């Protein structure tokens, strides 16, 4: 009887979660229920599972609306009916075909029209829905012919009065109006709730035909979905036999290329993997991934295959990954085994500049009917909730800003604010809008609209209406096509080396960069700023603590830096054992033999499998089941208990004492949820080495590439500093030398026009384009004639020194600019200025401070270029200890003067603390620790230079200054405002700092780690 229910997937309209809706129906003993969300099928699969779990017959469909107008309700008679519904909406969303006023001729769909939109003639599968309050209208002649084709229409949108208020708020948010401006047509009726069946049927007791029709509709709808059937494209060739034949051929060709003809272990591993891949029917998945990579290579693109896929030697032989699983003892079972029924998961990175080309290939190659991005639900978030809700209550901007930053638990005297808080909290976790998954692509065997309608976001690639979790539930495994700026930096560096030095660098040859002596020296000293994944202060500190100077140690470092690993205490313990290998004992011979690389610590997920195999006697596949169960990968408590019992039974068969087995299991349990995929770390480490190699041998080109790829952990200023320290000359933008991006001429770096924060990007792009077409700009007048720029944009370029080639001072140029543009109309550009050269005026020579340029640069770039921040200080003091000498001052108090680069918020059991990263006057980096007690009287006060007083602590080769006191040091007054004292310090606040926040739990103390350093007795 309930043919029109909405969940909160009816975005900014419905208020009921699917699980709640089904439970309400169960409580009312309802035996059949229809979910018809507005213009979406996002919830039908979760709804189907929830209904079946509660013994309710699920009926699924969609309510079709154009703007606020209800056109008709569609119900699928079976699964193919969903496809018909989805294609109707896809045509509108993707092809911009208007929705028809009346439903098309469906084959397996029932259509229900509201009284407001009834066609003259009904088709066999079409009905008219009559709401309880409309029954009195049936006495009219107009409706009598339709009574025999009418059904009960009792929409469900809210659970009660409070939720109806929430519904009204959602509608106001959607329409961007205050609540008082909502019309009756904008909202649902207050009685659109799930009513008891007997109460609902009372309304229709005089019309038994309507009740019978409704039952008939419900009986004719039998949506049955097989959640266990894989939906991905099955075959790359025409069939399974063709797939395994081609995969085998490619694998053996790659085997020869990677290992030669006589590598017995590699050949055995290839044969073993091929057998499992074929048995599971995943050859097509490997071949599709290979095909994408093959296209990428043909285009000359660089890619990084990472994640658990790097555990496969087949992936290595096909060129999907560049990690040799034999070298690192990577277990194929971590990636794929006979216990796994879903396809493998390849994560592949491309440069952010080239990813769209790869995506276009996938859509063209496999067909737009079969390819789409995963969707994702963007939920209402804490800050945005209170802004949105406050806005519909009519609160002014100042109060909205205050609401967005206050605690949600705080009481307030204002009734309106209390209401905002009340309904804002109700909206938490509600879906607000659909968006595109960042990287997940679905490639379907059937047309993808058999399962979902598609939407077309601004990016230009269609998305499905459900998220990755539902996709996995219904049999889709995504291909992760990712992008990152690190690859862009590597790509651009190689191009710059070719252009600037006429050298070809084959950075894809990983043997060239991995374990190279100079690179390892840079690595051990933490000289890695700009390098992918290893440039953050925490990572550089870890590299120095480990004195990391080889690939395998870097792989471990890439893993233990992860928050979960560090939080478990493994990072601290690993650092201790790495530096003191003689001060601990391996817990057991198995730990020494199979975890020797990591000093007996289960750093990697693969280590859990190793211990399960070699200590517990499980198979590798069962070891992976144990790992997944412990890490909470969708396993139930019953499944975990089963693998636990299996582990202990197997240990008993191995002859291990029960107490020993329990301790090993405890250690596995402690680390399984925190450990990191070794193959993932190894992939990261290869890319880190590639970028480090380029930084070591071609530092200027590398830093320019990093700047143009918009950096990584730090702001542009830091990478500019690195380039200067590498011997480059840094120059502000010039209209005759600069591109939109930063440009390199030998060792001269011209900052790009893109870094002028106030300059319009279209002007910044046009300047070099016009120069390439018609030659250098000869004068300011020539520039104004050729570039359609206003006085504000022209002043920005003058202040940054972009016309210094004219030999005129900034003051002269500013006067000339105003005279050129006074009363000038853009349409006269090709007449007046060409024919009438500007008059030259002799201006008196104006005295100019040497630091005026620096303050111009800070205002326009946020950092000085013509001098260092230290040159702008009022004090000449530079500290009595420099960063390079800190290792010699262990446990001593030092006073230093330094420029703030970044600070990281870190939670501790004593309160909030910060770690700071600084450069001294020599340009060298060092780190500080700021505990809660020192922050109380010596807080951070924004970017700039500080005087620091603290004690040096050298922790495994890495010095940190624990700060007792600090004070921000004043810059000289801005000389440009020598006659306006009120503005003399305004620009100082434009000096930036990098601040990163974290909300993780505090790391454990040493005595809380629980990892024994003594042998089991």
N, C-alpha and C positions, 0 to 999 in steps of 0.2 A: 504493500500500500504506500510505501515511502519511495517514490520514484524520482525525487529531486532533492538530494542531500548535498550540502556544501561542506567542505572541510576548509582548514586554513590555507590549503593550496589554491583556493579561489582568492588570489592575492589582494590584500587590502579590502576584503569583503567578508569571507568566511572567518569564523572565530574558533572552530572546534578542531582539535587535533584528531587525526584518523583513529587512533587507539581509543580516545575518549568517546568518539561517536559510536564506535562498535560496542564499547562497554555499556553505553547508555541504552543501545538497542537490546543488548543481552539482558539488562536489568528489567526491561519492559516486555521480555519474552517475545520479541520480534523475531520472526524466522526468515525474513528476506529484507534486504536493504539495498538501495541503489545510490552509488556515488556519482554525482554529475557536477563536477566542479566547473567553474566558468572558464571556457576557452582553454582548458588544460586537461590532460590525462595523467598529470604528474603523480597523483596519489593512488591510481587504480590497483597497482601491484601490491603495495603495502596494505591497502584496503582488502584485497582479495585474501591475502594470507591471514589478516586479523579476523575476518569474518569466518573463514574455515576453521580457525582455532577456537572460535566461540560457537560453532555449530549453526552459523547463519548463512543463508544463501547470498552470495555476492552478485549484485547486478551492477554493471559499470557502463558509463557513457560520458556525456559531456553536455553542459548547458551552453548553447551557442548564443552569444550576444554581440551586437555591434554597438560600441560605446555602452550607454546605459540600457539600451533597448534589448529586451529578451525576444529572440526570434523563434527558437524552438529548443526542445530538449531531445537529445539522442541517447538511445540505449542499444548496446550491442547484443544481438541475439547469440553470437558466439565470437570467438577470437577474431575471425576475419572481419567482423563488423567494426572492431576497433580500428582496423586499417582504413576502412571507408571513412570513418569519422575523422581520423588523423589526417588523411589526405585532403579533406575539405578545408580543415584549418591551416594545413601547411600551405595550400595554394594562396590563402589570404596572407599568412605571415611572411612567406618567402617570395612568392610571385606577385604579391600585392593585388590579387584578384579579389574584388569585394565579395563578402559573404552573400549568398543569395537570400532574398527575403523569405523564400520558402525552400524547404530542404530538397536536394536533388533526389533522383531515383536511387535509393539505396537497395542493396540486395539482402543484407543481413543486419539491418538497423531498424529499430522502431523509432518513429518520430512523434513527439508530443508537442502540440502547439498550445500556447496560452490563448485565452479569449481575445487578447489584444492583437493577435496576428494569425488569424485562421484563413486558410485558402478556400476558394469557392468549392473545390473538389478535393477530397481526401483520397490518397492512394491506399492500397491494401494494408500497408504497414504504418499508417499514420492515424493518430488519435488527437483528440482535443482534451487538454487538461482543465479540470474545473476545480477551483479552490473552494474550501468550505464557505467562505463569505460570499461567493459568487452564485451559490445554488439558487438563490431567489430570482436570478436573472433567467432561469430556464423556463419560466412561464412565457417568455417572449417568443413570438413566432420565429424570430431570427435564429434561435438556437434549437428549436424542436427537431429539425432534421438531423442535428448532430448528436442528439442524446445517445443514440445507439452506438456512437463511436467515441464516447467520452470516458475518461479515466480520472481517478482521484489524483489531484495535484495538491500535495501538502508540503511545501518547501521546508527544508530544515537548514537554518543558517547559524542560529545561536542556541545557547543552552538555557537562557533566562534573561531577566531584565538587566542584570549587570553586564552580561555579555552583549546585550543589545546596545548598551551605552558604548562598549568597546567597539562594536561594529560601526557605530556612528562616527567614532573617532577615526577608525580606519578609512571610512569613506571620505571624511574631511581631509585626511592626510593625502589620500589618492587624488582628490579633486583640488587640493591646495587652497582650501577655504576654511574659514572659522566655522565652528559648529552651528552658529545661528544662521549661517547662509545655506545650510543643507535644505534641499527641497524634499518632499515626500517621495519623489521618484528616485532620489539618490540613494535611498536606503531600503533595507528589507522591512517587513512588517514585524512588530514586536512579538507576534505569536508564531514566528517561524521556528518552532522548536519541535523536538521529537515527542509527539503526544502518544499516550496509551492507545492501543489499537481500537478498543471498544469505544473510547471517546471519539476517535476519528470517524469510525463507521456510523456513529449516531447521526452525523451530519448528512449521510447519504442513504438513510434507511428508506426514503421514499423513491429511491432510484437504484434498485438492485442491479440493473443492467450496468451501471457505472462501476459498482463493486465487482461484478463478474468480469467486466472488461479489464479491470486493473489486475485481477488474479490471473487472467489469461496472458496479459503482458509479462507478468513476473514469471509465469510458467514457461513462456516462449524464450526467455533470456537465460542462456546457459553458458556463461563465460567460464571456460575451463582453460587453465594455463599450466603448462608443464614447466615448473621452475628448474627442473634438473637438466633441461636440454641446452647444450651450448648453442649460442646464437652467432658467434663470430664467423667470418668467412672461413669455410672449411678447407678449401683447396686452392693452391696457387696454380697448379696445372689442372687438368680436367678431373683427376681422381686421386685417391690416396696412394695408389701404386705409383702414379707418375710423380707425386710429391716426394716420396721417400727415395725414388730413383734419382731425381734431380738433386735432392739434399745430399745424398750419399756422394754423388759425383763432385759436387762443390766442396764437400767436407774433405774428401781425399785430396783434391787439388790444393786446398788450403793447407792441409797437413804437410804436403810436400814443400810448399812455400815457407811455412813457419818452422818446420822441424827437420826437413830433409827426408831422405828415403829410409833411414835406419833407426828411427827413434821408436823403439818397441813399446815403451810406456805410453807415448802419445797415441800410437796406433790403437793400442788396446783400449785406451780411454775413448777414442773416437767411436770404436765399434760398440762399446758399452752404451754410450749416449745415444747413438743412432737407434739402437734396439729399443730403449725406453721411449724415445721421441715417437718412434713408429707405433709402438704399442699403445701409447696414449693418444695417437692421432693428431700430434701437434706439428707435423712437418710443414704444413701450410703456414702456420704462424711464424716459424723460423724463416721460411722462404719469403713471406711478405716483408718481414723486417730486413732481410738481406736485399730485397729488391729496392727498398727505400734507401738503404745505405749505398747500394750500387749507383743509384741515380745521383745521390749526393756526391760520391767520388767522381762521377762523370762530369759534374758541374764544377769540380775543383774545390768543393766545400770541405771543411774540417768538421768532424763529429767526434763526440765522446760517448761510447757505449759504457754504461755503468750500472750499478745496482747488482742484484743477485744474478742477473744474466751473465755477468763476467765469471761466474763459477763454471760456465760451460765451455769446454774445449771446442765444441762445434761453433759456438758464437765467435770464438777466437779465430778459428780457421776460416770462417766466412767473412771476417773483417768487421763484424758487428761491434766487437770489443777489441781492446789492445792489451788485455791482461792474460798472461799465460797462467792457467789454473794449476799447472804442475809446479811452476816456480814457487807459488805461494801456498801450495797444498790446499787448494780450494775444492770443496766437496760439491759435486754436481747435485747431490741430493738436497742441498740447501736451496737450489733453484728449481729442481724438477725431480719427482720420484713417483713411483707407482701408486702411492697413497694420495697423490694430488690429482684432482679431477678437472681443475680449471687450467686454462692455458698459462704459459709462463709470462712473466712480466718484464719486458725490456724497457729500460729508461735510457733514452738517447738524447744527448744535448747537441744543439747547433748554436752558432752565433745568433744573437738576437736580430742581426741584420739579414740573415739568410733563412730563418725558420719559415717565413711565409712562403718562400719558394718551394720548400719541402712540402708544406701543407697543400699548396696548390697542386703539386704533383700527385699527392695521395688522393685528393678529391677527383682529379682528372683521370688517374689510372684506374681507380676502383669504382668510380661512378658516384655522382652526387646522390643517387637514390640509395646508396649503400654505405655512405660515409657521413659522419657527423661528430661534432664535439660533444663530450659529456656536458650536461648542464650542472649548475650548482645553485642552491638556494642561498641568497644573501639574506641573513637574518637581521632583524632589528637589533642594533647594538646599543650598549648602555648610554653612551653620550648622545647618539643620534635619536634614541627613543625620546628622551626628555625634551630635546629641541623640537622634534616633530609634534609630540603631544602638547607641549606648551604653546606651540604656534597655533594649533587649532582652538585652544582656549583663549587666544587673543593676547598672550603675554608679550610685552615688548622685548626687543633684542637684548637689552641689558639683563633682563631676568632670565631669558633663554640661555645666555652665556653662563650665568651663575648656576643655573640648573644643571648644565652639562658638566660642570666641574665639581659639584658638591656630592657628598655621600648620599646614597639612596636611603640610608637608614635614618637620616637626620629628620627630626620633627620640625614642623613649620606651622606658624600661626595662621598662615593664609589658607583658606579653604580651597582656593583654586590650585595652589601649589600641592596641597594634599591630594587633590584629585589627579593632578598630573602624575604625581609619584605612584598613586594607586594603579592607574591604568597603564602607566609606563612599565611597572613591574610585571603586569599581566602580559605585556607584549614581548617580554624577553623570550628569545628562541623562536618567535614567530617568523615565518618567511616573509620577507619584504618585497623582494624582486628576484627574478631569475637572471643568472649571468652565465658566462662561459667558464667551464673548467680551464684551469691555466694550461693544461697540456694533454688531457686525456682524449684520445680519438677512438671512436668505435667504427669498426669495419664489419658490416653485417652480411651474412649469407643471403638473407631475404631482404627485400626493400625495407629500409629502416622505419618507414612510415607504417609498416604492419604493426609496430609496437608503440609508436609515439608520434605526436605532431612535432614538427620542427619549427624553430623560431630563428630569426635572422638578426643577431645583434650588430652593432656598428662595425665590428671587426670584419664582417663580410663572409664568415664561415658559419653554416647552420649549426644549431645546437638542438639536442634532444631536450625533452621537458623534465627529465628526471636526473638525479645525481649519480655519482659513481657507485654508491652503495646499492641503489636500486638496480643499476646496470648489472652489477655483479650478481645480484639476487636472481635476475631473470635470464642470466646466461651470457652476458657480455663481459669480455675482459678488454680493457682499454689498452691501446698503444700509447705510451707516454712520449710525446714529441715535445721536448723541452727546449728552452733557449736560455742562454746565460751570457753575460758580458765578458766573462773570462776568455771564452773562445774568440769573441770579437777582438779582444786585446791581442791575443796571439796572432790571429789572422792579419790584423792591421800592422802589427810589428813587422811581420815577414814582408808585407808589401812596402813598408817604409824603408826597410833595409835594402830592398831591391832598388827603390827609387833613390835613396840617399847615398848608398855605398856601392851600388851595382853588384850586389852579392845575392846569390840564391841560397836560402837556408831551408833545408828539408826538415821542418820541425816535426813532421809525422814520424820520422825515424826516431823512435823512442830510445833506441840504444845510444843515440848521440847525447841526449840530455840526462838520462837516468844514471845516477852514480858517477857523474863527471866531477873531477877533483875540485875545481874552483867553485862549482855549484854547491858541492857538499860543504865547503868551507863557509860560503855565504849562509847556507842553511843552518849550520851549527851556531852561527853568530846572530841568527834571527834577522838577517838583512833581506827581508822578504816583502817589504811593503810594495803593493801593487800586484803581487803574485796570487793567483787563484787559491782561495781557501786557507792560505798560510800567512796572511798579512795582518790579521787582527792582533791587538796587543796580547790577548790571552794565548793565541797560537804562537806568536813570536817568543813569548815567555816560556812556553812549553818546549819549543825547539831548543832554547838555550839551556833549560834545565836538563834536557836529555842529551845535550851536546849532539844533536841529531846530525849524523853525517853519512847516512846511507838510506837506500830506498825502503828497506823493510822496517827500519825505525820510523821513517816518515809515514808508512802505512799505519803503523800502530798509533802514532801521534794523531793522525787524521781521524782515528776512531775514538781514542780516549778523550779528545777535546769535546766530544759531543756531550750536551748537558746531562742526558740520562746516565751515561757512562761515568762522568765525573761525579754526578750526584750519588752514585752507588759506592763511591770510594775507590773505584778501580784506578782512577787516574793517579791519586796520591800513592797508592801502593805500587803501581807500575814505575813511577818516578823513583821511589825508594829502591826497588829491586834493580832497576837499570843502573843506578849509581852505586849500589852496594850489593853486588851479586854474591859476595861472600858472607852476607849477614842474614841470610834466610836459608831455609831448607825446603826442598820441594815436598809438598804434602804426601805425595805417593809417586811410585815409579812411573805410572801412567802419565801423571802431570808433567814429570820431567821429560819423558820421551816425546809426548805429543803437544805439550804447551811450552816447550823450551824457548821458542822465539819470544814468548810473552811472559817468561819467568814464572810459569805455573798459574797465571791469571787468565780467566776466561774473558778476554777482551772482546772477542768476536763471537757472533752467533754461531759460526762454524765450530768454535771451540766447545760449545755446548754439545754439538753433535759428536765431536771427537771423544769427549769424556763418556757420553752415553754409549758409544761404540766400544771403545777400548777399555773402559773400566766396567761398564754395565753389561757389555756383551750384546747390545741391541744392534740391529741393522742400521745403516745410515738413514734409511727412509724412516724407521721408527724413531731414530734420534731426532729427526726434523719434526716429527709429530710431537715429541716431548718438548722441543724448543718452542714450537708454535703454541702448544697448550699453555705453557708457563708464561709466555709473553702476552697472553690474552688475545690471540689472533682469532677471535670469533669462536673459541671453544667453550663448551659448557663445563660446569663443575664436574658433571658425571664423566665427561671425556677426559678431563684432567686426572680424575681419580683412577680411571682405567689405565692411562699411560703410566701413572705413578705405581700402580700395582704391578704392571708389566716390568717396570724398571727394577723394583725390589725382587721380583721373582727371578729375573735374569741375573741380578747380582748374586742371589743365593746360589744359582746354578754355577756361577763363576767361583764360588767358594769364599766370597767376602764375608767377614763378620757383619752382623746387622748394624752394629753401632757405627762402623766405618761407612757402610752404605748410606746410612742416614745422614752422616756429615757431608758426604759427597753430594747427596741429593739436596741438602740445605744450601751448599755452595752454588749448585746449578740453579736452584730456585732463586737465590739472591741476585744472580747476574743475568739470567735468561731474559728478563724484561728490560734490562738496560743495555746489554751488549749490542754491538753494531755489526752490520754486514761487512765482512772483510773485503769482499769483492768491491763493494761500494767505496771503501776507504782506498783500496788499491787503485781504482779508477781515478779518484780524486788526486791521489799522489802522483800519478802519471801526468795529469794536467798541471799540477803544481810544479813538477820538475820542468815541464816544457816552458812555462812562463818564467821560472827561475833561470833557466838557461839563457833565455832572451834578455832578461834583466842583467845577468852577469856579463854577457859579452856585447850586448847592444843596448846599454841602459837608457840612452837618450831616446832612441826610437821607441823603446818599450814604454817609457813613461808618457810620451806623446800619445801612443796608442791607448794607454790606460785612461788618460785624460779624455780622449775622444770617445771612449766607450763609457764615459761618465762614471769612471772609478769603480770602487768596490766598497770597502769598509769606511773609507775616509772621504772628506770633502776634497774638491779640486785643489785647493791650496796646498794640501799635503803632497800631492803628486807633483805639483809645480816645484815645491821645495826639493823633492827627491831628484827631479831633473836638474835643478841647479847644483845640487850636491854631486851630481854625476858629471858636471863640467859644461852644462848647457848655459847659454845666455838667454834669459827670459825677457821677452819684449811685449809690451802692451799691444793691443790690436792696431793695425794700420790698414787704411782702405786700399793701399796698393800692394800689400804683402799678405794680409790675412784672408783666410777662407772663413766660412761659417764655423768650421771646426778648427782646432789648433793645428798650426802648420810648422813644418821643420825645414829649414834651409841649412844644410851642413850641421852646425852646432847651435844655430840661432832658432829659438822657438818663439813664434808669434802666436800669442793667445788668440783663440777663435772669437769671432763676433758673437757667438752663442753665449759667451760668458758675461756679456754686458747685460745685466739683469733687467734693465729698464728699456732696452732697445727692442723694438718689434721684431719678431723672428722673420717676418717676410722681408723686412728691410735688410736684416743681417744676411739673408740668403741672396737677395737681389744684388747687393754690392759686388761680391765676387763674380756673379753671373754676368753682370754688365761689363765688368772689367775684362773678362775673357773674350767677350764679343767685340769690344771697341777700344781696348787698350787701357793703359794706366790712366788714372785721373791726374790731370796736370795741375789744377788749382782747385781751391774751394769752389770757385764759380763754376768750373767745369763739372765738379761733382754734383752741385745743386741742379745744374742743367740736366744731368743724366739720371739722377735718382730722385723719385718723388718723396721727399722727406720734409717733415715739418721742423719748426724751430727747436722743439724739445729733443727730437732725435738727433738733430745736427749738433746741439749743445753737448749731448752725451758723447758723441764721437770726438768733439773738440776737447772736452775735458779729459778723455782717456788718452789723448795724444795721437789720434788716428790721422791727423793732417800734419804731423811734424815734418814730413817731407817738403812742405812749402817753405820751411825756414822761418815761419812767422810764429810769434808767441801766441799763447792761448787767448790772451786779452785782445790782441789784434784780430784774431780769427772770429772771436765772439762778436765784435763790433761789425766786422765784414758780413757775418752770417745774418745779423739783424737787418743790415742795409740791403742785402740781397733779397731777403724774404718779405720786407715790409711792403704791404699792399700787393703782394704777389699772389696771383691766382694760379692754381695747378694747370688750368686749361691754357694758360699763356706760356707754359714751360717751353714749348717748341718755337716760340716766337720771340718774346721779349728778351730772354737771357741770351739767346743765340746772337741776336742782332745788336744788342746794346751791351758792350762790356761794362762790368761794374766799375764804378769810380774808385780810385785808390785814395785812401786818406792817410795822412802822416799823423801817427799817434805819438804822444810823448812816451818815452821809455818808462815802463812801470817796474818798480822793484818787486821781486818775487822770491818768496822763501824757497829754499831748496826742498822743503818738505811738503809744499803745496801739492805737487804731483802725487805724492804718497797718499795724501788724504783724498784726492780725487779717486785714486785707485781703490781705496777702501770703500768709498761710497758706491762705486760702480761695480767692483768685482768682489767686495767683502774682504779683500786682503791687499797689502801693498806689494808692488812689483819692483819699483825703483830703489827700494831699500828694504831692510828687514824690520820686523816689529820692534826689535831691540833698539834700533836707531831712533825710534820715536819716543822712547822713554825719557822721563825727566831726569832719572838717575843715570849715572855712568857706571854704577856698580853692576858686576856681572856674576857675582857669586864667588866663593873661595874654593869650590870643588866643581869640576866639570864631569859630564856624564861618562866619559871614557875612563875615568879614574875611580868610579864608584866601587868596583870590585876590591879595591885596596883599602876601603874604609868600613869593613864589616864591623857592626856593633858601635860605630862611631856616629856622633851627631854631626850633621853637615848643614850648611846654609847655601842655597842655590837660587839662582834667578832663571826662570824658564817660561817658555811660551806654551800655553795650553793647546794641545791637539785634540784630545778626546777624553771622555770619562765614562765609565760604565757603572751603573747602579747594580749593586749586588746585595741580596738579602742574607743576613746572618742571624744567628740565634740571639744576638745582642742588639739587633736593629739594623737599619740601613747603613751601608758603607759604600764607598766608591773606590774604584781603581782609576788613576789618572795616567795619561800618556802625554809627555812633554818633549820639547826640544830645547837645548841650551843655546847659548850664543854662538857656539861652534857648529850648530846644526845637528847635533847628535841626539838621539832619542833616549829617554829613560822613563821609568814607571814609578808611580807612587801609590801608597795605600792610605786611605782616609777612613778611619774608624768613627763610629757614631759620636764618641766623646770629643774628638777634634773638630768634627763638622759642626758641632753646636756653636763654637766660638770662631771657627775659621771655615765658613761655608764657601762654596764656589759662587762666584759673582759674574758668570758669563765669560766669553772669550777674552783673551789678552795675556799679559805677562804677570806672573806672581813671584813674590819672594817666599821661598819655602824653607822651613826649618824642620828637620826630621832626622831619624836614625836609620842608617843603612842596614838592611838585612840581606845577606847573600845566601840565596836558597838554591843549592845545586847549580852553581855558576851564574845564577841570574840575580842581579841586585835589585832590590825594591827599597824605596825610601818611605818609611812609615812616618807620616806627617804629624807633627805636634802643633805647629802653627803655620798659617800662611796668610798673606795679604796681597790683594791685587794692587799692582803698581800703576800709577797714573801715566798716561801718555802726555806729551806736550799739548797745549791748547792748539786747536785747529787754526793754522795761520791764515786761512781763507776768511775767517771771521774775526780778525783782530779788532774790528770796530763794532762787532756784535757779540759781546761777551756771553750772552744768553745761549748762543749756538756753538760756542767754542768747543763743547764736548759732546755734541749730538752724534757726530759720526763715529765716535768711539764705540758706540753700542752696535755698530754693524760688523765689528770683528766677531767671527763665529767660533763655535766649538762644536764637536761631535758628541752627542749624548746618546747612549744606548741604555735602554731599560730592560730589566728582566724580572719576571714574577715567579721564577722557579723556587722550589724549596731550598733552604740553606744546605750547603754541602756538609757531609758528616765529619765529625772530629775523628782523629786517627784511631782512638779507642773504640769507635762505633763501626768500623769497617767490617769486622768479623771475619777477616781472612787470615787463617793461621800462618805463621812464618816458620812453623816447626813440622817435622815429619810426623805422619800419623803413627801412633804407637799401638 
